[in-house]
Each structure stands twice: as C-alpha cells, then as structure tokens.
Amino acid sequence: MLDPYGKTSHFHWRDDNTLIVWADRPEAGEGWYLIHEPTGEAQPFARREMPRNGHISYFHGGRWIVCDTGPDRERKQTVFVYDVEQRRVHEIGRFYSAPAYTGYWRCDTTPRISPDGRKVVFDSPHGGNGRQMYLADVGAVTG
C-alpha cells in the first residue's frame, strides 16, 4: 500500500519506480510527493512552485510536468508546465470557469501533452461557448 493514510488524489508515473501524487501525509502535510513504489518512501516535491492540487503528467523523460489547478477565488483555473530541472513554473494561462460549472457540472481543465511535448490541450468553458478544447503551443518553452 502506497498511501496508508487514505488521502491521495491525482497521480502519475514519473518512471518505472516513482509516482508523483497529491497527498496529505503526517510527515509534511498536504502537497505533491514523489513515492518510490518498491519501498513506499515518500518525499515532498515542488512545495513552493506547485502548492495546489491538479491533474498532472510528466513528459520529455521526466524533465517537464504539465499540470493545472481547480478554480481559485476568482474562479480562474491555471494551466502550466513546470521545468523540474530549473524548478520553474511557466504559466500557460488562467481561465475563467463560470459558477454554472461547479459540482457535477464542473469542467476541469485536465491538460494533456502532445507526443512531441510541444503542445498542451485542455478543456475549459472560459470562452463563453460551453465546454471547449483549447490547444496551446509550449514548444518555445519545452523545446
């Protein structure tokens, strides 16, 4: 069992032995953790740079992460890429999610990366036309 505390949500495999997870653990509280699957050892990850839960995926061999956040107080959802080596967030944008998109009808941005690591596609109702899919070119940042 990787989470004996029962407080883990979004996760993604970084490599064959390591998961990144959002969890609440007694040793360091709520945040992102790297969990070594064979041993269950967990270490906090990017606490200052990525302080909020979201849908997360590694790409480019673990050099980069694409992630999002839920709506903030202004009902804006942030989509970003994170450079693991430089410990730097590159914001793609903050997208408004109207109050109609809450609860069962919410629209998570759930960003996904293209196979070449140069484009991010995400869902959002920010354009006023209901749920739509948007494509952002991040190639200038991620190479």
N, C-alpha and C positions, 0 to 999 in steps of 0.2 A: 504494500500500500504506500503510495507516494504522498498522500495527504491524510495523516491520521487525525487531523483537526476538522475536516469536513468543510473547509472554507476556501475552495479553489474554483475559479471560473475559467476564463479564457486561457488557452494554452496552445503551444505549437512546438514541434520538434526542431531543435537547432541542428542536431546531428544525431547519429545512431544511439548515443547515450545520454543526451541532455535535452530536457524540456525547459521552455520558458513558460511560467504560469503566473497568473494573478492569484495571490493567496493571502490569507491572514494567518500568520504564524506567531507563536508566543515569543520567539527569539528576536523578531524585528518588526512585528506588526504587519499591517496591510501594505501590499505593493507587489512589484514583479520579483520573481525568484527564478534562478537557474537551478534546476533539480537534476542531479546526477542519478539517472534511473537505476543503475545497478546497486547503488548504496543508499539512495534516498536522501543523500546530503543536499541541503538547500542553502544557497547563498543569495542575499539581496542583490538586485540588479537595477541600475539606472534610476535610483530613487529620486534624485533631483530633476533629471531630464524628463522622465516619464512618470509623473506622480499619480496618474489616473488610469483606471481600468479601461480596456478596449479590446478590439479584435486585432490580433497580432499575427504576423508571419515573418519568418526570416527569408532572405534571398541573397543572391550573389555569394553563396558559400558561407553565409553567416556574417558577412561584413555589414549588411544592411537589414533593417526591420521596417516594415510598413505597419502602421497602427492607426487607431482612431480613439476618440473619446465619446462618451454619451453627451447629451446636451448639458451645457453649463447654465448659469442663472439667466443668461440672455437667450437661452435655447439654441446656442450655437454648438455644433459638433465639429471637432477639429480632426483633420486627416493630415498625417505627417509621415515622413520617412526619418529614420534615426540611423546615424552613422555610428556603429558600435566601436570602431577604432578611434574616431575623433571625439566620441561622446557628445554628439551634436544633433539636435533636432532641426529638421528642415520642414517647416510647415507648408503644406500644400494649400490649405485654406481652412477657414471657419465658416460653416454652412448652417444657415438658419433652418430650424425644424419647428414649424408652427405647432401651437398647443394641440391641434387636432391629431397630431402624430405622437400620442402618448399611449401607454398601456398596450393593449392588444394590437392597436393600430400603429405603433411606433415604427419608425423607419431608421434602423441602424445603418450607418454608412458602410460598414464591413468592407474595408478596402482590400483589393486583391491586386497582385503584381503580375505584369505580363511575363512570359517565359524569358524574355531577354533582359528583364529588370529595368526597363526604360519607361514603362507606363503603369499608372495606377488607375484602376477602375473602381468606382464606389457608387453607392446608392444614396440619393438624397431628394427630399421634396423642396429644396431651397428655391428653385426657380419658379414656384407657384403653379406648376403644371402637374401636381401629384408626384408620385414616386417616379424618378427617372434614374438612368445610369449615366455617369459622367466619366470622362477619360481625361487624365492629367498626365502630361509628359514630364517625367522627372529625370530623363536621361542626362541633362546638363549637370545634375547633382550626383547621380549614382553611377554615371559613366556607362 
